[in-house]
Amino acid sequence: MDSLFSKTVKAGKTTYFIDVREAKNKNKYISIAESTLSKEGEEKKFTRKSITIFDNAAEQLRDAFAEAMKIMQK
């Protein structure tokens, strides 16, 4: 499935992937994934976690994120 939008943000050993995709029913959703590099002995391992945000919650999440950003900037 192709992304309508894709952005990668690197932050140290963590990389975030933000994608906007379209479901089969034509509804759009946001997928946010986090990939973290960890070392187990000599072996390097990536751990990936993701969340999906559907359109019915996107605006509320955006507003909550904006509030959180204001607190972080103080």
N, C-alpha and C positions, 0 to 999 in steps of 0.2 A: 504494500500500500504506500503510495507516494504521499509526501508531506506537501501541504499547501504553503507552509512556512516552516523554516528550520533554523535554529540558532544554537550554537555551542558556546558555553562559557567555561573557561578553565580557571580553577582556583586552587593552586598548589597541587596536591595529589588527588583532587576531586575535579571531575568534569561533569557539567550539567548540560543536558540536551533538552531543548524546548521545541516541541513540534505542534503544529496545527494540522489535523487530519480530518478527513471526511469519511463518515461511516457509510455503509451500504444504503441506509435510508436517507442519505444526503445531509444528516445532522453533522455539524462540525464539533470537534472536541479538542482539548489541549492535552498533550502528553508531556509530562515532565519526568525525566530520568536522571539519576545520579549514578555515576560510575566512580568508584574509589579504588585506588591502588593500595594494596597491602602486601607485606612481605611475611611469608611463613617459612622461616629458615632461609634457604637459598632460593626458594620459589616465589615468584611474583604472581599475585592473584588479583583479579579485578572483581569487585562486588558491585552488582547493579541492582538498584531499586527504582521503582517507577510508580507514578500516580497518574490517574486519568481524571480530567475535569470536564464534565459535560456542560453544555450551554446553559442549563437551568441553574447552575451554581457559579458560573464564571464571573458575573458582575459582583456577587456578594464576596467572592474570594478576592477579586481585584480591590474592592473597598477595604477589606480587612488587611490586605497586603499594604495598601497605601497608608493605613493607620500605623501599622507596624514600622514602616519606613520612617515616618515622622518621629516616632519614639527613638529609633536608632540614630537619627541625625542630631539629636539633642546632646 
